[in-house]
Amino acid sequence: MDELKNENINEPELDQEEESSIDYKAIFAALWKHKLLYVIVLPLVFIIGAIYAKSLPKFYQCQVTLAPELGNSGGSAGGLKSLASSLGYRMGSSNKGDVDAITPTLYPDLMNSVDFKTSLFNVKVHRMDSSRVMTYYDYLLYYQKSPWWSKMFSTPDTIKHEKLNPFMLTKRQTAIFKVINANVVCDVDDKTGVITINVTDQDPLIAATMADSVQSRLQTFITEYRTSKARNDLENTKKLCMEAKRRYEKVRQQYGAFSDANQELILESVRSKQEDLENDMQLQFNTYNALASNLQDAYAKVQAVTPAFTTLQSATVPIKKTGPHGTRIVLVFLVLGFLATTVYALYKEGELKKLVGM
């Protein structure tokens, strides 16, 4: 009796499996019925895909990798404390002030800024097949190739010189900015801190030129940022030192002139005046000497906080194109054409509803 019950329980499960099974013979028969459609569609899709792939302009990619200095060294902080001590100030032992506000992880955001990307407008470039030098902006505006279908829908526009204002870009400048934003990409490895700069362009020489220029401008910006305070301190110390030197030389001339004029006099008032001038001269000399020492410390500070970048891979002109990959494009077209034809054939034979309803 228990065996009969188990058999009765398993019978509905078998029926459900039979109902949910796919009838591959019916599907194959439906597809075979429309074999002529495959013969027509697939070669046609192949031709369309080949035309599409050939119409896309070639592009090249140049890659540059850098290893930046991560954080300030202990020597830099020590130099800053030494400078502060010589000026009469005391610094605590906290390292909060030594933390850099722009870390390597923020470099991509920096490079995506309007100010940085628009600064690339005026970079001088020339194409591989021409020696004519032009700005990168003019090159993107006049010499970029595009597929034939994009030209069909574009409207002619009058070219005129437009003054660059990053705060308010014109329509054409915004379009060029978007092109540069897509062509120039920066990535930072979170673990190693290695900076990778990729520049894509239709001309291999311009791709390498822009990669080298972006690398140089990024290093310059970071260097100016990290040394800005030290350079300001240097300029202020230099002005104070020059002013102290001027005052010292003035008092020294006064002391020398007074001593020469009253060399044979032994009056007490003369001696008192001479001592005052001598003390003033010594005071001005001490001030000048202290500031001259501070000036050397300020120069050392600028050198200490200047970041170091190690170039792991420099810019080189790419030999082979990066894309487009014609074979892949044609393959995608064939797959899409095959799938579309299959769906149509199954729909016409009523097999699609069965598959969807399962």
Secondary structure, DSSP 8 states (H G I E B T S, - for coil): -HHHHHHHHHHHHHHHHHHHS--HHHHHHHHHHTHHHHHHHHHHHHHHHHHHHHHS--BEEEEEEEEE--S--HHHHHHHHHHHHHTT----S--GGGS-SS-GGGHHHHHTSHHHHHTTTT-EE--TT----EEHHHHHHHS----HHHHHH------------TTS--HHHHHHHHHHHHHEEEEE-TTT--EEEEEEESSHHHHHHHHHHHHHHHHHHHHHHHHHHHHHHHHHHHHHHHHHHHHHHHHHHHHHHHHHHTSS---HHHHHHHHHHHHHHHHHHHHHHHHHHHHHHHHHHHHHHS--EEEEE-----SS--B--HHHHHHHHHHHHHHHHHHHHHHHTTHHHHHHH-
